[in-house]
């Protein structure tokens, strides 16, 4: 029997693992997720989410920002692999198209729906929104109440019973080609989910100084309300210019 002792060197004792390299496909996927996460953080921190969503659905923005950020971090953590997957031109184009909406939203000026689109949107009376006659007949009248009152005979009667009351509405000025110089339509968009389902709530404001307020000017109108069937008139006693509200869209 041999008395020789075999010793293992450090190089023999240690098993070498294959090197890991960055996967172009996973890095590109991380970039797409990070772009969308950045968009939602931007909307949240800048307050621009109010230009796209109603107060009912604004919770989507912080939730999406958090989830997409976590997904981007997780994707990046797994981006180093033994066998990197090549990034095909088709995948590159697909990921590029996925980032296009992010670029468009970030590049677009902070604008809301205005006079131009008002004529292209359905009236509130043409939607499925409804407010009970008892709600319309009591409490402070809002533009949503006024618009919803035009959707049913009961609502019209409840609204008609409040003729002669003083109201105060905030909206933007809309004029059509046939609008008299001493009148305008006070307009506000009603959004249930997002701007894609926006409908229009309007009242006709009379006793207006001609030429004082241009289209899309935000104003606060105080006056006496006179519902006439499906048309609602406000005889203005005061009209003042105001800043656009932080949340320019109303929720039903």
Backbone as numpy.savetxt, mean C-alpha at the origin, in Angstrom:
# Nx Ny Nz CAx CAy CAz Cx Cy Cz
58.17 -62.02 17.91 57.32 -60.84 17.91 58.20 -59.61 17.91
57.86 -58.69 17.03 58.65 -57.47 16.92 58.26 -56.50 18.02
59.24 -55.85 18.57 58.96 -54.87 19.62 58.84 -53.47 19.09
58.78 -53.32 17.75 58.69 -51.98 17.17 57.32 -51.36 17.46
57.34 -50.09 17.74 56.10 -49.32 18.03 55.86 -48.36 16.87
54.68 -48.46 16.31 54.31 -47.59 15.18 53.57 -46.39 15.74
54.08 -45.23 15.46 53.40 -43.99 15.90 52.80 -43.29 14.69
51.64 -42.65 14.87 50.95 -41.92 13.81 51.27 -40.46 13.89
51.66 -39.92 12.81 51.94 -38.48 12.76 50.67 -37.67 12.68
50.78 -36.40 12.91 49.60 -35.51 12.87 48.90 -35.58 11.54
49.65 -35.68 10.45 49.02 -35.71 9.14 48.21 -36.97 8.94
48.69 -38.09 9.56 47.97 -39.34 9.42 46.74 -39.38 10.32
46.84 -38.74 11.49 45.75 -38.82 12.47 44.55 -37.98 12.05
44.78 -37.02 11.23 43.72 -36.08 10.89 43.19 -36.38 9.51
41.90 -36.54 9.39 41.28 -36.73 8.10 41.00 -35.37 7.47
41.45 -35.17 6.27 41.24 -33.89 5.60 39.85 -33.87 4.97
39.11 -32.76 5.19 37.79 -32.60 4.60 37.93 -31.81 3.31
37.09 -32.10 2.34 37.18 -31.39 1.06 36.89 -29.90 1.26
37.55 -29.06 0.53 37.35 -27.61 0.68 35.96 -27.20 0.23
35.45 -26.19 0.89 34.14 -25.65 0.52 34.33 -24.34 -0.22
33.49 -24.13 -1.24 33.57 -22.92 -2.03 32.19 -22.28 -2.13
32.19 -21.01 -2.46 30.92 -20.30 -2.60 30.16 -20.81 -3.81
28.88 -21.06 -3.61 28.02 -21.51 -4.70 27.40 -20.29 -5.38
27.67 -20.07 -6.67 27.09 -18.92 -7.36 25.56 -18.90 -7.30
24.95 -20.06 -7.40 23.49 -20.12 -7.37 22.95 -19.68 -6.02
23.56 -20.17 -4.95 23.08 -19.82 -3.61 23.38 -18.37 -3.26
24.52 -17.87 -3.72 24.83 -16.46 -3.46 23.84 -15.56 -4.19
23.52 -15.92 -5.44 22.54 -15.14 -6.20 21.17 -15.19 -5.53
20.79 -16.37 -5.03 19.52 -16.48 -4.31 19.50 -15.64 -3.06
20.65 -15.58 -2.37 20.76 -14.73 -1.19 20.56 -13.26 -1.56
21.15 -12.86 -2.68 21.03 -11.47 -3.13 19.58 -11.10 -3.42
18.84 -12.02 -4.04 17.43 -11.76 -4.35 16.62 -11.62 -3.06
16.81 -12.53 -2.13 16.10 -12.45 -0.85 16.46 -11.18 -0.09
17.75 -10.81 -0.12 18.18 -9.60 0.58 17.57 -8.35 -0.07
17.44 -8.36 -1.39 16.84 -7.21 -2.08 15.39 -7.03 -1.66
14.64 -8.12 -1.61 13.24 -8.02 -1.20 13.11 -7.66 0.29
14.00 -8.21 1.11 13.99 -7.84 2.53 14.28 -6.35 2.68
15.26 -5.85 1.92 15.58 -4.43 1.98 14.42 -3.56 1.54
13.67 -4.01 0.52 12.51 -3.25 0.07 11.48 -3.12 1.18
11.17 -4.23 1.85 10.15 -4.17 2.91 10.63 -3.34 4.11
11.92 -3.42 4.42 12.44 -2.56 5.49 12.34 -1.09 5.10
12.61 -0.80 3.83 12.51 0.57 3.34 11.07 1.08 3.44
10.11 0.26 2.99 8.71 0.66 3.08 8.28 0.91 4.51
8.75 0.06 5.41 8.38 0.18 6.82 8.98 1.44 7.45
10.26 1.65 7.25 10.95 2.76 7.91 10.61 4.11 7.28
10.30 4.12 5.99 9.98 5.38 5.32 8.50 5.74 5.41
7.66 4.78 5.83 6.23 5.02 5.89 5.54 4.88 4.55
6.27 4.45 3.53 5.67 4.33 2.20 4.73 3.14 2.06
4.69 2.28 3.06 3.74 1.17 3.00 2.31 1.68 2.92
2.07 2.91 3.45 0.73 3.49 3.41 0.30 3.85 2.00
1.25 3.92 1.05 0.91 4.24 -0.33 0.47 3.01 -1.11
0.65 1.83 -0.52 0.35 0.59 -1.23 -0.66 -0.30 -0.52
-0.75 -0.18 0.80 -1.60 -1.08 1.58 -2.56 -0.29 2.45
-3.67 -0.94 2.81 -4.61 -0.32 3.74 -4.14 -0.57 5.16
-4.77 0.09 6.11 -4.41 -0.10 7.51 -4.72 -1.52 7.98
-5.59 -2.22 7.25 -5.92 -3.60 7.60 -4.77 -4.56 7.30
-4.01 -4.26 6.27 -2.99 -5.20 5.81 -1.57 -4.68 6.00
-1.40 -3.57 6.71 -0.05 -3.01 6.87 0.87 -3.94 7.66
0.30 -4.88 8.41 1.13 -5.82 9.18 1.98 -6.71 8.28
1.60 -6.82 7.01 2.36 -7.66 6.08 3.79 -7.17 5.94
3.99 -5.85 5.97 5.31 -5.29 5.70 6.34 -5.69 6.77
6.10 -5.47 8.08 7.11 -5.90 9.04 7.31 -7.40 9.09
6.23 -8.16 8.91 6.35 -9.62 8.91 7.22 -10.08 7.74
6.95 -9.52 6.55 7.74 -9.90 5.38 9.20 -9.48 5.53
9.43 -8.30 6.11 10.81 -7.83 6.30 11.59 -8.80 7.19
10.98 -9.23 8.28 11.66 -10.13 9.22 11.89 -11.50 8.59
10.85 -12.06 7.96 10.97 -13.40 7.39 11.98 -13.44 6.24
11.95 -12.43 5.38 12.89 -12.41 4.26 14.32 -12.18 4.72
14.49 -11.39 5.78 15.83 -11.19 6.33 16.37 -12.51 6.89
15.52 -13.22 7.62 15.94 -14.51 8.17 16.25 -15.50 7.05
15.44 -15.49 6.00 15.68 -16.40 4.87 16.99 -16.07 4.17
17.29 -14.78 4.01 18.54 -14.38 3.36 19.75 -14.80 4.18
19.66 -14.63 5.50 20.76 -15.04 6.38 20.96 -16.55 6.31
19.86 -17.29 6.35 19.94 -18.75 6.26 20.50 -19.21 4.93
20.11 -18.56 3.86 20.63 -18.93 2.54 22.12 -18.64 2.44
22.54 -17.51 3.01 23.96 -17.17 2.97 24.78 -18.15 3.79
24.24 -18.57 4.94 24.97 -19.51 5.80 25.21 -20.85 5.11
24.38 -21.20 4.15 24.54 -22.48 3.46 25.11 -22.31 2.05
25.69 -21.14 1.80 26.15 -20.85 0.43 27.51 -21.46 0.11
28.27 -21.88 1.14 29.56 -22.54 0.89 29.34 -24.04 0.84
29.65 -24.65 -0.29 29.38 -26.07 -0.50 30.62 -26.75 -1.08
30.61 -28.07 -1.02 31.73 -28.84 -1.58 31.72 -28.78 -3.10
30.55 -28.93 -3.67 30.42 -28.91 -5.13 29.50 -27.77 -5.53
30.03 -26.62 -5.85 29.18 -25.47 -6.21 28.34 -25.73 -7.44
27.09 -25.29 -7.36 26.21 -25.43 -8.52 26.46 -24.26 -9.46
26.63 -24.53 -10.75 26.82 -23.43 -11.69 25.53 -22.63 -11.87
25.68 -21.35 -12.12 24.54 -20.47 -12.33 24.30 -20.34 -13.83
23.21 -20.93 -14.28 22.91 -20.90 -15.71 22.39 -19.53 -16.11
22.45 -19.24 -17.38 21.95 -17.95 -17.88 20.45 -17.82 -17.65
19.74 -18.93 -17.75 18.29 -18.88 -17.50 17.99 -18.51 -16.05
18.73 -19.11 -15.12 18.54 -18.78 -13.71 18.91 -17.32 -13.44
19.95 -16.85 -14.10 20.37 -15.46 -13.91 19.30 -14.49 -14.38
18.71 -14.76 -15.54 17.63 -13.92 -16.04 16.41 -13.97 -15.12
16.08 -15.16 -14.64 14.93 -15.30 -13.74 15.13 -14.50 -12.46
16.31 -14.61 -11.86 16.58 -13.86 -10.63 16.62 -12.36 -10.89
17.13 -11.98 -12.09 17.12 -10.57 -12.43 15.72 -10.01 -12.53
14.81 -10.78 -13.13 13.42 -10.35 -13.24 12.74 -10.26 -11.88
13.16 -11.12 -10.96 12.58 -11.08 -9.61 12.98 -9.81 -8.86
14.08 -9.19 -9.26 14.54 -7.98 -8.58 13.97 -6.72 -9.23
13.46 -6.84 -10.46 12.94 -5.67 -11.17 11.86 -4.92 -10.37
10.84 -5.61 -9.76 9.86 -4.88 -8.97 10.48 -4.08 -7.82
11.53 -4.62 -7.22 12.21 -3.91 -6.13 12.79 -2.59 -6.65
13.45 -2.66 -7.80 14.05 -1.46 -8.38 12.98 -0.43 -8.74
11.87 -0.90 -9.31 10.81 0.01 -9.73 10.19 0.74 -8.54
9.94 0.01 -7.46 9.35 0.65 -6.28 10.30 1.65 -5.65
11.58 1.29 -5.57 12.56 2.19 -4.97 12.79 3.43 -5.83
12.70 3.26 -7.15 12.95 4.39 -8.05 11.73 5.28 -8.23
10.54 4.75 -7.96 9.32 5.53 -8.18 9.21 6.65 -7.15
8.70 7.81 -7.56 8.50 8.90 -6.60 7.41 8.54 -5.60
7.45 9.10 -4.40 6.44 8.78 -3.37 5.11 9.45 -3.68
4.34 8.84 -4.58 3.06 9.42 -5.00 1.93 8.45 -4.70
0.74 9.02 -4.47 -0.46 8.22 -4.23 -1.35 8.28 -5.46
-2.40 7.48 -5.46 -3.41 7.58 -6.51 -4.02 8.96 -6.47
-4.27 9.53 -7.63 -4.78 10.89 -7.68 -5.92 11.05 -8.66
-6.08 12.28 -9.17 -7.19 12.62 -10.05 -7.21 11.79 -11.31
-6.03 11.54 -11.89 -5.97 10.83 -13.17 -6.63 9.46 -13.08
-6.38 8.75 -12.00 -6.92 7.40 -11.88 -8.32 7.37 -11.28
-8.80 8.51 -10.78 -10.12 8.52 -10.13 -11.22 8.13 -11.11
-11.13 8.61 -12.36 -12.16 8.28 -13.33 -12.07 6.85 -13.82
-10.94 6.18 -13.53 -10.74 4.82 -13.99 -11.03 3.79 -12.91
-11.41 4.27 -11.73 -11.70 3.36 -10.62 -13.20 3.24 -10.41
-13.60 2.08 -9.89 -15.02 1.86 -9.60 -15.46 2.74 -8.45
-16.70 3.18 -8.51 -17.25 3.92 -7.39 -17.50 2.99 -6.22
-17.52 3.57 -5.05 -17.72 2.77 -3.84 -19.03 2.00 -3.92
-20.04 2.58 -4.56 -21.34 1.94 -4.66 -21.29 0.66 -5.49
-20.24 0.50 -6.28 -20.13 -0.68 -7.11 -19.37 -1.81 -6.47
-19.03 -1.70 -5.21 -18.25 -2.72 -4.53 -19.11 -3.50 -3.56
-18.48 -4.46 -2.91 -19.19 -5.27 -1.93 -19.14 -4.72 -0.52
-18.55 -3.55 -0.33 -18.46 -2.98 1.00 -19.84 -2.53 1.47
-20.06 -2.61 2.73 -21.35 -2.18 3.27 -21.16 -1.67 4.68
-21.95 -0.66 5.01 -21.99 -0.13 6.37 -23.44 -0.10 6.79
-23.75 -0.52 8.00 -25.13 -0.61 8.43 -25.76 0.77 8.50
-27.08 0.81 8.27 -27.80 2.08 8.32 -27.69 2.72 9.69
-27.63 1.91 10.75 -27.53 2.47 12.10 -26.20 3.18 12.30
-25.12 2.64 11.69 -23.83 3.30 11.78 -23.83 4.63 11.03
-24.50 4.64 9.87 -24.57 5.87 9.08 -25.44 6.91 9.78
-26.47 6.45 10.46 -27.42 7.36 11.07 -26.98 7.95 12.38
-25.84 7.51 12.93 -25.39 8.03 14.22 -23.89 8.22 14.20
-23.42 9.06 15.10 -21.99 9.29 15.20 -21.49 10.27 14.16
-20.19 10.43 14.10 -19.59 11.36 13.16 -19.64 10.78 11.75
-20.08 11.58 10.80 -20.14 11.14 9.42 -18.74 11.18 8.80
-18.36 10.11 8.15 -17.09 10.06 7.44 -17.37 9.87 5.95
-16.33 10.03 5.15 -16.50 9.80 3.72 -16.87 8.35 3.42
-16.37 7.43 4.23 -16.75 6.02 4.05 -18.24 5.84 4.33
-18.76 6.48 5.39 -20.19 6.41 5.69 -21.01 6.98 4.54
-20.58 8.13 4.05 -21.31 8.78 2.96 -21.33 7.90 1.72
-20.17 7.36 1.37 -20.10 6.51 0.18 -20.90 5.22 0.37
-20.79 4.61 1.55 -21.51 3.36 1.80 -23.01 3.59 1.86
-23.42 4.80 2.27 -24.84 5.11 2.32 -25.50 5.10 0.95
-24.70 5.20 -0.09 -25.23 5.20 -1.45 -25.36 3.80 -2.04
-25.05 2.79 -1.26 -25.07 1.43 -1.79 -26.39 0.70 -1.56
-27.29 1.27 -0.78 -28.55 0.59 -0.49 -29.63 1.61 -0.17
-30.90 1.26 -0.39 -31.99 2.18 -0.04 -32.00 2.54 1.44
-31.68 1.57 2.30 -31.65 1.86 3.74 -30.56 2.87 4.07
-29.39 2.67 3.43 -28.30 3.61 3.66 -28.63 4.99 3.17
-29.30 5.09 2.02 -29.69 6.39 1.48 -30.64 7.10 2.43
-31.58 6.36 2.99 -32.53 6.98 3.91 -31.82 7.45 5.18
-30.90 6.62 5.71 -30.16 7.00 6.91 -29.30 8.23 6.65
-28.74 8.28 5.47 -27.91 9.43 5.10 -28.78 10.66 4.88
-29.94 10.48 4.24 -30.85 11.59 3.99 -31.36 12.22 5.28
-31.49 11.40 6.33 -31.98 11.92 7.61 -30.99 12.86 8.26
-29.76 12.88 7.77 -28.74 13.74 8.37 -28.48 14.99 7.55
-29.39 15.25 6.62 -29.28 16.47 5.81 -29.29 17.70 6.71
-28.45 18.64 6.39 -28.37 19.88 7.16 -27.33 19.85 8.27
-26.71 18.68 8.51 -25.68 18.59 9.55 -24.35 19.14 9.02
-23.54 19.58 9.95 -22.21 20.07 9.60 -21.23 18.91 9.57
-20.44 18.84 8.50 -19.47 17.76 8.35 -18.09 18.37 8.09
-17.09 17.55 8.31 -15.71 17.96 8.02 -15.02 16.78 7.35
-14.66 16.95 6.10 -14.02 15.89 5.32 -12.65 16.35 4.82
-11.72 15.39 4.74 -10.41 15.64 4.17 -10.26 14.77 2.93
-9.83 15.37 1.85 -9.62 14.64 0.60 -8.89 15.53 -0.38
-8.78 15.06 -1.63 -8.10 15.88 -2.63 -9.09 16.34 -3.69
-8.76 17.46 -4.30 -9.64 18.10 -5.27 -9.58 17.36 -6.60
-10.77 17.09 -7.15 -10.88 16.49 -8.48 -11.86 17.31 -9.30
-11.44 17.68 -10.49 -12.32 18.41 -11.40 -12.37 17.67 -12.73
-13.57 17.56 -13.28 -13.75 17.00 -14.61 -13.92 18.15 -15.61
-14.01 17.79 -16.86 -14.15 18.82 -17.89 -15.44 19.61 -17.74
-16.49 18.97 -17.22 -17.78 19.64 -17.10 -18.05 20.17 -15.69
-17.04 20.15 -14.80 -17.24 20.64 -13.43 -17.29 22.17 -13.44
-18.34 22.77 -12.86 -18.42 24.23 -12.79 -17.24 24.82 -12.04
-16.90 26.06 -12.33 -15.73 26.70 -11.74 -15.85 26.85 -10.23
-17.10 26.97 -9.73 -17.29 27.17 -8.29 -17.62 25.87 -7.56
-17.22 24.75 -8.14 -17.44 23.45 -7.52 -16.20 22.57 -7.73
-16.11 21.50 -6.96 -15.17 20.42 -7.25 -15.65 19.16 -6.56
-15.07 18.06 -6.91 -15.37 16.78 -6.26 -14.29 16.53 -5.22
-14.70 16.34 -3.98 -13.75 15.97 -2.94 -13.62 14.45 -2.98
-12.42 13.98 -3.21 -12.18 12.56 -3.49 -11.26 11.94 -2.46
-11.55 10.71 -2.15 -10.67 9.92 -1.28 -10.78 8.47 -1.74
-9.66 7.77 -1.77 -9.69 6.36 -2.15 -9.95 5.49 -0.93
-10.73 4.46 -1.15 -11.03 3.48 -0.10 -10.36 2.17 -0.51
-9.46 1.69 0.33 -8.67 0.50 0.02 -8.93 -0.56 1.08
-9.35 -1.74 0.62 -9.60 -2.83 1.55 -8.34 -3.62 1.85
-7.56 -3.91 0.79 -6.34 -4.70 0.95 -5.13 -3.91 0.46
-5.12 -3.60 -0.85 -4.01 -2.85 -1.45 -4.57 -1.96 -2.54
-3.72 -1.15 -3.15 -4.19 -0.18 -4.13 -4.84 -0.84 -5.34
-4.58 -2.11 -5.56 -5.20 -2.80 -6.69 -6.71 -2.86 -6.56
-7.25 -2.85 -5.33 -8.70 -2.91 -5.15 -9.29 -1.55 -4.75
-8.53 -0.48 -4.97 -8.98 0.86 -4.56 -10.26 1.26 -5.28
-11.19 1.83 -4.53 -12.41 2.39 -5.08 -12.49 3.86 -4.64
-13.43 4.58 -5.22 -13.48 6.02 -5.01 -14.68 6.41 -4.16
-14.44 7.27 -3.18 -15.50 7.90 -2.40 -15.44 9.39 -2.72
-16.57 9.97 -3.16 -16.59 11.37 -3.56 -17.84 12.08 -3.06
-17.70 13.36 -2.80 -18.84 14.24 -2.55 -18.64 15.49 -3.41
-19.75 16.08 -3.78 -19.69 17.30 -4.60 -19.68 18.51 -3.67
-18.65 19.32 -3.79 -18.48 20.49 -2.93 -18.86 21.73 -3.74
-19.81 22.51 -3.20 -20.25 23.74 -3.87 -19.87 24.94 -3.00
-20.08 26.13 -3.56 -19.71 27.38 -2.88 -18.19 27.48 -2.75
-17.52 27.20 -3.86 -16.05 27.20 -3.91 -15.57 28.45 -4.65
-14.53 29.07 -4.17 -13.93 30.20 -4.87 -13.26 29.70 -6.14
-13.69 30.16 -7.31 -13.12 29.65 -8.57 -11.60 29.86 -8.64
-10.92 28.82 -9.08 -9.49 28.88 -9.30 -8.62 28.83 -8.06
-9.21 28.65 -6.90 -8.41 28.68 -5.67 -7.65 27.39 -5.42
-8.25 26.26 -5.79 -7.61 24.96 -5.51 -7.48 24.16 -6.81
-6.28 23.70 -7.07 -6.01 22.93 -8.28 -6.28 21.45 -8.04
-6.34 20.70 -9.13 -6.50 19.24 -9.02 -5.41 18.64 -8.15
-5.80 17.63 -7.39 -4.90 16.86 -6.53 -4.43 17.63 -5.29
-4.97 18.82 -5.07 -4.64 19.56 -3.84 -5.43 18.96 -2.68
-4.74 18.67 -1.59 -5.42 18.13 -0.42 -6.04 19.28 0.38
-7.30 19.11 0.73 -8.03 20.16 1.45 -8.88 19.55 2.55
-9.24 20.40 3.49 -10.22 20.04 4.52 -11.44 20.91 4.28
-12.56 20.26 4.05 -13.80 20.98 3.75 -14.75 20.88 4.94
-15.21 22.02 5.38 -16.23 22.08 6.42 -17.47 22.71 5.80
-18.62 22.09 6.03 -19.84 22.62 5.45 -21.06 21.81 5.83
-22.15 22.13 5.17 -23.43 21.47 5.44 -23.69 20.41 4.38
-24.09 19.25 4.82 -24.28 18.13 3.91 -25.73 18.02 3.47
-25.92 17.75 2.16 -27.26 17.58 1.60 -27.25 16.36 0.68
-27.64 15.19 1.19 -27.71 14.00 0.34 -28.93 14.08 -0.58
-28.72 13.91 -1.87 -29.79 13.93 -2.85 -29.74 12.62 -3.63
-30.37 11.60 -3.08 -30.30 10.28 -3.71 -28.88 9.75 -3.65
-28.32 9.44 -4.83 -26.96 8.91 -4.89 -25.91 10.01 -5.03
-26.36 11.25 -5.03 -25.40 12.36 -5.06 -25.41 13.06 -3.70
-24.23 13.35 -3.21 -24.10 14.01 -1.91 -23.40 15.35 -2.13
-24.06 16.40 -1.69 -23.53 17.75 -1.86 -23.11 18.31 -0.51
-21.99 18.98 -0.47 -21.54 19.68 0.72 -21.44 21.16 0.36
-22.25 21.96 1.04 -22.20 23.41 0.86 -21.10 23.94 1.78
-19.98 24.28 1.18 -18.79 24.61 1.97 -18.92 25.96 2.67
-18.54 25.96 3.92 -18.41 27.21 4.67 -16.94 27.55 4.90
-16.06 26.53 4.80 -14.63 26.75 4.94 -13.88 25.66 4.18
-12.88 26.07 3.41 -12.01 25.14 2.70 -10.59 25.59 2.93
-9.79 24.72 3.52 -8.39 25.07 3.78 -7.48 23.98 3.20
-6.33 24.39 2.71 -5.37 23.43 2.22 -4.67 22.73 3.36
-4.44 21.44 3.21 -3.78 20.65 4.25 -2.71 19.77 3.62
-1.84 19.24 4.45 -0.85 18.28 3.99 -1.52 16.94 3.71
-0.96 16.21 2.79 -1.46 14.87 2.55 -1.36 14.04 3.82
-2.42 13.34 4.20 -2.37 12.52 5.43 -1.29 11.45 5.35
-0.79 11.05 6.51 0.22 9.98 6.55 -0.33 8.70 5.94
-1.62 8.45 6.16 -2.28 7.31 5.53 -3.36 7.88 4.60
-3.02 8.08 3.34 -3.95 8.78 2.43 -5.18 7.97 2.03
-5.15 6.64 2.24 -6.29 5.82 1.85 -7.14 5.47 3.07
-8.44 5.45 2.85 -9.37 5.05 3.90 -9.61 3.55 3.84
-9.98 2.99 4.98 -10.31 1.56 5.05 -11.78 1.41 5.40
-12.51 0.54 4.71 -13.95 0.37 4.99 -14.18 -0.34 6.31
